[in-house]
Amino acid sequence: MTETVNGVVFAILAFASIGGAIGMLTTRNVMHAAFWLLEVMVAIGGLFLLLSAEYLAVVHVLVYAGAVSVMMLFVIMLSLRRREDAVRPVDVSIGGAVLAILFGSIVYIAIAQYGDRVAEMPAEAPDTAALGELLFTRWALPFEVASLVLLVAVVGAVWWSREVDR
């Protein structure tokens, strides 16, 4: 019974994340795209929760669904001068469709070649202390670089949207 429930919840969360990604790509309003991205991030947090990775689910929802989405909404609101600027033109690109099909084909071939091999699960799940030790000893520099990239993106968006006195 629990495997059926897990399968149904996984299907709902997977369709929610894929549907949100499609909604984000197809909407014409930039603010709506940011909210679709928020929905994708919450669905992925739910997938982490389904995998019994509670800490990663909470961090994912707090950092990505909370902080990054709010930062993106602030940047969008700061950089838009008029309401009409929020609507992007419909751009159906043949090149983009070809790249998407090519990328999907490569992913499909990679998954098909992987075969029926199943990764071995560890005997016990690592605890939060071990994860924190790894995060702050081996992954501190990439974490700081990512935060600097986000800071530069925000400063660049605000600078780009400023009024130029002529």
C-alpha positions as CSV (number, residue, x, y, z in Angstrom):
1,M,0.0,0.0,0.0
2,T,2.8,2.5,0.8
3,E,4.5,1.8,-2.5
4,T,1.3,2.7,-4.3
5,V,0.9,5.9,-2.2
6,N,4.6,6.8,-2.9
7,G,4.1,6.2,-6.6
8,V,1.0,8.4,-6.7
9,V,2.7,11.2,-4.8
10,F,5.8,10.9,-7.0
11,A,3.6,11.1,-10.1
12,I,1.8,14.2,-8.8
13,L,5.0,16.0,-7.8
14,A,6.7,15.0,-11.1
15,F,3.8,16.3,-13.2
16,A,3.7,19.4,-11.0
17,S,7.4,20.2,-11.6
18,I,7.3,19.4,-15.3
19,G,4.0,21.3,-15.7
20,G,5.4,24.3,-13.8
21,A,8.5,24.3,-16.0
22,I,6.4,24.2,-19.2
23,G,4.3,27.0,-17.8
24,M,7.4,29.0,-17.0
25,L,8.7,28.7,-20.5
26,T,5.4,29.3,-22.3
27,T,4.0,32.3,-20.3
28,R,4.4,35.7,-21.8
29,N,4.4,37.6,-18.5
30,V,7.8,37.6,-16.7
31,M,6.1,37.9,-13.2
32,H,4.0,34.8,-14.0
33,A,7.2,33.0,-15.1
34,A,8.8,33.7,-11.7
35,F,5.7,32.3,-9.9
36,W,5.8,29.2,-12.1
37,L,9.4,28.8,-11.1
38,L,8.4,29.0,-7.5
39,E,5.9,26.2,-8.1
40,V,8.6,24.0,-9.6
41,M,10.9,24.6,-6.6
42,V,8.2,23.6,-4.1
43,A,7.4,20.5,-6.1
44,I,11.1,19.5,-6.1
45,G,11.2,20.1,-2.4
46,G,8.3,17.7,-2.1
47,L,10.3,15.1,-4.1
48,F,13.2,15.5,-1.7
49,L,10.7,14.9,1.2
50,L,9.4,11.8,-0.6
51,L,13.0,10.5,-0.7
52,S,13.3,10.9,3.1
53,A,15.8,13.7,2.8
54,E,13.9,16.1,5.1
55,Y,16.9,18.4,5.6
56,L,17.4,18.9,1.9
57,A,13.7,19.4,1.4
58,V,13.6,22.2,4.0
59,V,16.8,23.8,2.7
60,H,15.5,23.6,-0.8
61,V,12.2,25.2,0.0
62,L,13.8,27.9,2.2
63,V,16.7,28.8,-0.1
64,Y,15.3,28.3,-3.6
65,A,11.6,28.6,-3.2
66,G,12.0,31.3,-0.6
67,A,15.1,33.4,-1.0
68,V,16.0,33.0,-4.7
69,S,12.4,33.3,-5.9
70,V,11.8,36.5,-3.7
71,M,15.1,37.9,-5.0
72,M,14.0,37.2,-8.6
73,L,10.7,38.9,-8.0
74,F,12.4,42.0,-6.5
75,V,14.8,42.2,-9.4
76,I,11.9,41.9,-11.9
77,M,10.0,44.6,-10.0
78,L,13.1,46.9,-9.8
79,S,14.0,46.5,-13.4
80,L,10.5,47.0,-14.9
81,R,9.6,50.6,-15.5
82,R,6.3,50.1,-17.2
83,R,3.7,47.4,-16.9
84,E,4.1,46.6,-20.6
85,D,7.8,45.7,-20.0
86,A,6.6,42.6,-18.1
87,V,5.1,41.1,-21.2
88,R,7.7,39.4,-23.5
89,P,6.9,38.8,-27.1
90,V,6.0,35.3,-28.3
91,D,9.2,34.0,-29.7
92,V,8.8,30.6,-31.3
93,S,12.3,29.7,-32.3
94,I,13.1,26.8,-34.5
95,G,16.7,26.8,-33.2
96,G,15.4,26.5,-29.6
97,A,13.2,23.6,-30.6
98,V,16.0,21.8,-32.4
99,L,18.3,22.3,-29.3
100,A,15.6,21.0,-27.0
101,I,15.0,17.9,-29.1
102,L,18.8,17.3,-29.4
103,F,19.2,17.7,-25.6
104,G,16.3,15.4,-24.9
105,S,17.7,12.8,-27.3
106,I,21.1,12.8,-25.6
107,V,19.4,12.4,-22.2
108,Y,17.3,9.6,-23.5
109,I,20.3,7.8,-25.0
110,A,22.3,8.2,-21.7
111,I,19.4,6.8,-19.7
112,A,18.9,3.9,-22.1
113,Q,22.6,3.0,-22.0
114,Y,22.6,3.1,-18.2
115,G,20.4,0.0,-18.3
116,D,18.9,-1.8,-15.3
117,R,21.7,-1.0,-12.9
118,V,20.5,0.1,-9.6
119,A,22.5,2.2,-7.2
120,E,23.2,0.7,-3.8
121,M,21.6,2.5,-1.0
122,P,23.8,3.1,2.1
123,A,23.1,1.1,5.2
124,E,21.9,4.2,7.0
125,A,21.1,7.7,5.9
126,P,23.7,10.3,6.7
127,D,22.8,12.6,9.5
128,T,22.6,16.4,9.4
129,A,25.9,16.8,11.2
130,A,27.8,14.8,8.6
131,L,26.1,16.8,5.8
132,G,27.0,20.1,7.6
133,E,30.6,19.0,8.0
134,L,30.9,18.2,4.3
135,L,29.2,21.4,3.3
136,F,31.5,23.7,5.3
137,T,34.7,21.8,4.7
138,R,34.6,20.6,1.1
139,W,31.9,22.8,-0.5
140,A,32.3,26.2,1.2
141,L,34.1,27.8,-1.8
142,P,31.5,26.8,-4.4
143,F,28.7,27.9,-2.1
144,E,30.3,31.4,-1.7
145,V,31.0,31.6,-5.4
146,A,27.3,30.9,-6.1
147,S,26.3,33.6,-3.7
148,L,28.6,36.1,-5.4
149,V,27.2,35.2,-8.8
150,L,23.7,35.9,-7.5
151,L,24.8,39.2,-6.0
152,V,26.4,40.3,-9.3
153,A,23.3,39.3,-11.2
154,V,21.1,41.5,-8.9
155,V,23.5,44.5,-9.1
156,G,23.7,44.1,-12.9
157,A,19.9,44.0,-13.2
158,V,19.5,47.1,-11.1
159,W,22.2,48.9,-13.0
160,W,20.8,47.9,-16.3
161,S,17.3,49.2,-15.4
162,R,18.4,52.6,-14.2
163,E,17.3,55.8,-15.8
164,V,19.9,57.4,-18.0
165,D,20.0,61.2,-17.9
166,R,20.6,62.6,-21.4
